[in-house]
Amino acid sequence: MSLINQKVSEALRSYAPSEITLGEMRDSAVLVLIAEWESKYFMVLQVRTQTVAHHKGEISFPGGARDAADKNLRDTALRETNEEMGIAPESIEILGALNDCQTYVSGYRIRPFVGLMVAERETDLSFQKAEREVRDVLVLPLETMMSPEVRIWHPVSRDGEMVPTRAYLVPNDGEEYLIWGATARILTNLFAIIDQVEQRELDEEGSKNLELFA
């Protein structure tokens, strides 16, 4: 069964995401980008460079801080994706938004939007990355990322204590990619929605403890 079928699309469009009060945080948005090619689905992520201000070398979604010219956070996610990966906003269908989350080190409130792009040819999955911000672009099979075998607990320091947090260790082309922090929280939210619609094995512990993730 297709992972992104009509039922999943409808569930994402009708999902009522929880919002976090902005307070002293800086507003931002990311695009949880799913690419379809030859009836297969891939998650598009990026490895950040060592020259960015925050989260150096980590795996993240395309996105960033809201600009004054952005009409809304949806526009922020699409603009940043275009700037960082060269993807035209009109080629992306926004399916819905996920729960707000925050970064504890850099002080951002993040609003994630789920977007779907259809690749007509394999070269459409070769992206024009912004060299200063993006070291590599990862195109990872969605089925692999949703497998229970890649779900792990990753220790992080919180208020002087080591706390286990949901993370993903994803194999691809002989490499293993550790996805943790806000990116992992956002993925867990998305996967819980898909799991429920598809009646797959639920990541119950991860889903019910979302507020504890780093």
Disulfide bonds with the S-S distance in Angstrom:
none
